[in-house]
Amino acid sequence: MSKLLFIFSLMLSLLLTGYGQLPHVVAKKGAQWVPFPKTKDIQHVYVVYGLAARSYSPKKQSKTIAQIENWLTKTQPVSIQLPPPPNPPIITNANTNPAKLVLQLSSKQQILISPAYYMSGHSQEPKALYHFVSGVISYQIKNKTLYFKDKDLYNWLKNNQWKDEFSTN
């Protein structure tokens, strides 16, 4: 009986966590490098965060931009294979996503940077649906998403360390 209970609980846990699929992260050797924007090309920086997707601006714009540029120069490109999105999709009625850093360039393009994550499982608690890829950031420009290993920028965004340096708009 205990074996049957163990197998049932194992199957249930696999079902609730997206069938046990974990992201596969591989460092890209000789990958095409993306030219990150220079300080002079970044017009404005802000973070979108919270249930109402509020916008937060840095208290010291130039210092924050310099720090972000420093982090980006130290990143390493990685390849990630995330589990497929859940079917049916997970729908929330508020912005429950992690903090997203937005770089507004002088060319009017936007770059979106956030901790890399995927959603799976079933829960009334939105945070339980998010599964993060440790130390990896998602870098979106136009319709392309690239992934980079950068534990400092990842932690700054995921752990809301940016909040001390930003204020609401």
Sine and cosine of phi, psi and omega as CSV:
sin_phi,cos_phi,sin_psi,cos_psi,sin_omega,cos_omega
0.00,0.00,-0.66,0.76,-0.03,-1.00
-0.92,0.39,-0.55,0.84,0.06,-1.00
-0.90,0.43,-0.68,0.73,0.01,-1.00
-0.89,0.45,-0.66,0.75,0.03,-1.00
-0.91,0.42,-0.66,0.75,0.03,-1.00
-0.89,0.46,-0.73,0.68,0.00,-1.00
-0.89,0.46,-0.68,0.73,0.02,-1.00
-0.88,0.47,-0.71,0.70,-0.02,-1.00
-0.92,0.38,-0.58,0.82,0.06,-1.00
-0.90,0.43,-0.72,0.69,0.00,-1.00
-0.90,0.44,-0.65,0.76,0.01,-1.00
-0.90,0.44,-0.68,0.74,0.00,-1.00
-0.91,0.41,-0.61,0.79,0.06,-1.00
-0.90,0.43,-0.65,0.76,0.02,-1.00
-0.90,0.44,-0.70,0.72,-0.05,-1.00
-0.96,0.27,-0.34,0.94,-0.02,-1.00
-0.95,-0.30,0.38,0.92,0.05,-1.00
0.99,0.15,0.59,0.81,0.07,-1.00
0.89,0.46,0.43,0.90,0.10,-1.00
0.96,0.29,0.22,0.98,-0.02,-1.00
-0.98,0.20,0.81,-0.59,0.04,-1.00
-0.92,-0.38,0.47,-0.88,0.02,-1.00
-0.92,0.39,0.55,-0.84,0.01,-1.00
-0.95,-0.30,0.91,-0.42,-0.04,-1.00
-0.94,-0.35,0.80,-0.60,0.00,-1.00
-0.75,-0.66,0.76,-0.65,0.07,-1.00
-0.92,0.39,0.70,-0.71,0.02,-1.00
-1.00,0.00,0.90,-0.43,0.08,-1.00
-1.00,0.09,0.77,-0.64,0.03,-1.00
0.90,0.44,0.44,0.90,-0.01,-1.00
-0.94,0.35,0.46,-0.89,0.05,-1.00
-0.90,0.43,0.81,-0.58,-0.05,-1.00
-1.00,0.07,0.65,-0.76,0.02,-1.00
-1.00,-0.04,0.77,-0.64,0.06,-1.00
-0.96,0.29,0.94,-0.35,0.03,-1.00
-0.96,0.29,0.50,-0.87,-0.01,-1.00
-0.92,0.40,0.56,-0.83,0.08,-1.00
-1.00,0.06,0.31,-0.95,-0.01,-1.00
-0.78,0.62,-0.67,0.74,-0.04,-1.00
-0.92,0.39,-0.35,0.94,-0.01,-1.00
-1.00,0.00,-0.22,0.98,-0.03,-1.00
-1.00,-0.04,0.90,-0.43,-0.04,-1.00
-0.99,0.10,-0.64,0.77,-0.07,-1.00
-0.42,-0.91,0.56,-0.83,0.05,-1.00
-0.82,-0.57,0.65,-0.76,0.14,-0.99
-0.42,-0.91,0.27,-0.96,0.01,-1.00
-0.89,-0.46,0.69,-0.72,0.11,-0.99
-0.96,-0.28,0.81,-0.59,-0.10,-1.00
-0.37,-0.93,0.44,-0.90,0.14,-0.99
0.99,-0.12,0.22,-0.98,-0.06,-1.00
-0.84,0.54,-0.54,0.84,0.00,-1.00
-1.00,-0.08,0.14,0.99,-0.02,-1.00
0.79,0.61,0.76,0.65,0.00,-1.00
-0.94,0.34,0.45,-0.89,0.01,-1.00
-0.98,-0.20,0.74,-0.68,0.00,-1.00
-0.85,-0.53,0.72,-0.69,0.02,-1.00
-0.93,-0.36,0.52,-0.85,0.01,-1.00
-0.93,0.36,0.56,-0.83,0.05,-1.00
-0.94,0.34,-0.53,0.85,0.03,-1.00
-0.80,-0.60,1.00,0.04,-0.10,-1.00
-0.80,0.60,-0.77,0.63,-0.09,-1.00
-0.91,0.40,-0.60,0.80,0.03,-1.00
-0.92,0.39,-0.67,0.74,0.00,-1.00
-0.91,0.41,-0.68,0.73,0.02,-1.00
-0.89,0.46,-0.67,0.75,0.03,-1.00
-0.89,0.46,-0.65,0.76,0.02,-1.00
-0.91,0.42,-0.68,0.74,0.02,-1.00
-0.90,0.44,-0.70,0.72,0.03,-1.00
-0.87,0.50,-0.66,0.75,0.03,-1.00
-0.88,0.48,-0.72,0.69,0.03,-1.00
-0.87,0.48,-0.71,0.71,-0.06,-1.00
-0.90,0.44,-0.54,0.84,0.00,-1.00
-0.94,0.35,-0.30,0.95,-0.03,-1.00
-0.98,-0.17,0.01,1.00,-0.05,-1.00
-0.95,0.31,0.35,-0.94,0.09,-1.00
-0.82,-0.57,0.79,-0.61,0.02,-1.00
-0.91,0.41,0.63,-0.77,0.05,-1.00
-0.72,-0.69,0.35,-0.94,0.09,-1.00
-0.95,-0.32,0.75,-0.66,0.00,-1.00
-0.85,-0.53,0.68,-0.73,0.13,-0.99
-0.91,-0.42,0.98,-0.18,-0.02,-1.00
-1.00,0.09,0.44,-0.90,0.09,-1.00
-0.88,0.48,0.43,-0.90,0.03,-1.00
-0.89,0.45,0.47,-0.88,0.02,-1.00
-0.89,0.46,0.48,-0.88,-0.01,-1.00
-0.91,0.42,0.50,-0.87,0.04,-1.00
-0.76,-0.65,0.91,-0.41,0.07,1.00
-0.95,0.32,0.37,-0.93,-0.03,-1.00
-0.90,0.43,0.44,-0.90,0.06,-1.00
-0.99,0.14,0.81,-0.59,-0.04,-1.00
-0.88,-0.47,0.77,-0.64,0.10,-1.00
-0.86,-0.50,0.46,-0.89,-0.03,-1.00
-0.99,-0.16,0.34,0.94,0.03,-1.00
-0.43,-0.90,0.21,-0.98,0.05,-1.00
-0.99,0.17,0.98,-0.18,0.02,-1.00
-0.97,-0.24,0.09,1.00,-0.01,-1.00
-0.91,0.41,0.38,-0.93,0.09,-1.00
-0.92,0.39,0.19,-0.98,0.01,-1.00
-0.83,0.56,0.66,-0.75,0.02,-1.00
-0.85,-0.52,0.85,-0.53,0.04,-1.00
-1.00,0.07,0.78,-0.63,-0.01,-1.00
-0.91,-0.42,0.82,-0.57,0.10,-1.00
-0.96,-0.28,0.91,-0.42,0.04,-1.00
-1.00,-0.07,0.89,-0.45,-0.04,-1.00
-1.00,0.00,0.36,-0.93,0.02,-1.00
-0.90,0.43,-0.35,0.94,0.05,-1.00
-0.98,0.18,0.06,1.00,-0.03,-1.00
0.97,0.25,0.03,1.00,0.10,-0.99
-0.98,0.21,0.42,-0.91,0.08,-1.00
-0.87,-0.49,0.63,-0.78,0.12,-0.99
-0.90,-0.43,0.77,-0.64,0.00,-1.00
-0.94,-0.35,0.81,-0.59,-0.01,-1.00
-0.82,-0.58,0.76,-0.65,0.03,-1.00
-0.50,-0.87,0.27,-0.96,0.14,-0.99
-0.88,0.48,0.64,-0.77,0.03,-1.00
-0.95,0.31,0.72,-0.70,-0.03,-1.00
-0.44,-0.90,0.23,-0.97,0.16,-0.99
-0.63,-0.78,0.29,-0.96,-0.02,-1.00
-0.91,-0.41,0.66,-0.75,0.11,-0.99
-0.29,-0.96,0.28,-0.96,0.04,-1.00
0.99,-0.11,-0.11,-0.99,-0.01,-1.00
-0.66,-0.75,0.82,-0.57,-0.01,-1.00
-0.30,-0.96,0.48,-0.88,0.13,-0.99
-0.98,0.19,-0.32,0.95,0.00,-1.00
-1.00,-0.09,0.94,-0.33,-0.07,-1.00
-0.81,0.59,-0.61,0.79,-0.04,-1.00
-0.89,0.46,-0.42,0.91,0.01,-1.00
-0.96,0.29,-0.26,0.97,-0.02,-1.00
-1.00,0.08,-0.33,0.94,-0.06,-1.00
-1.00,-0.02,0.74,-0.68,0.03,-1.00
-0.80,-0.59,0.87,-0.49,-0.11,-0.99
-1.00,-0.09,0.52,-0.86,0.08,-1.00
-0.99,-0.10,0.97,-0.24,-0.17,-0.99
-0.80,0.59,0.81,-0.58,0.09,-1.00
0.97,0.24,0.11,0.99,-0.06,-1.00
-0.92,-0.40,0.70,-0.71,0.07,-1.00
-0.95,-0.32,0.50,-0.87,0.10,-1.00
-0.99,-0.12,0.75,-0.66,-0.05,-1.00
-0.83,-0.56,0.96,-0.28,-0.07,-1.00
-0.95,-0.32,0.80,-0.59,0.11,-0.99
-0.69,-0.72,0.79,-0.62,-0.15,-0.99
0.82,0.57,-0.83,-0.56,-0.02,-1.00
-0.96,-0.29,0.35,0.93,-0.04,-1.00
-0.91,-0.42,0.70,-0.71,0.05,-1.00
-0.89,-0.45,0.80,-0.60,0.05,-1.00
-0.88,-0.48,0.36,-0.93,-0.02,-1.00
-0.82,-0.57,0.63,-0.77,-0.02,-1.00
-0.68,-0.73,0.59,-0.81,0.09,-1.00
-1.00,0.09,0.86,-0.50,0.02,-1.00
-0.33,-0.95,1.00,-0.03,-0.10,-0.99
-0.91,0.42,-0.54,0.84,-0.04,-1.00
-0.93,0.36,-0.76,0.65,0.03,-1.00
-0.92,0.40,-0.63,0.77,0.06,-1.00
-0.84,0.55,-0.78,0.62,-0.02,-1.00
-0.91,0.41,-0.62,0.78,0.02,-1.00
-0.85,0.52,-0.66,0.75,0.01,-1.00
-0.99,0.16,-0.78,0.63,-0.10,-0.99
-0.90,0.44,-0.64,0.77,-0.06,-1.00
-1.00,-0.07,0.21,0.98,0.04,-1.00
0.82,0.57,0.57,0.82,0.06,-1.00
-0.93,0.37,-0.36,0.93,0.01,-1.00
-0.91,0.42,-0.41,0.91,-0.11,-0.99
-0.84,0.54,-0.54,0.84,0.00,-1.00
-0.92,0.39,-0.43,0.90,-0.09,-1.00
-0.98,-0.19,-0.02,1.00,-0.11,-0.99
-0.83,-0.56,0.35,-0.93,0.12,-0.99
-0.68,-0.73,0.36,-0.93,-0.03,-1.00
-0.94,0.35,0.51,-0.86,0.04,-1.00
-0.99,0.16,0.00,0.00,0.00,0.00
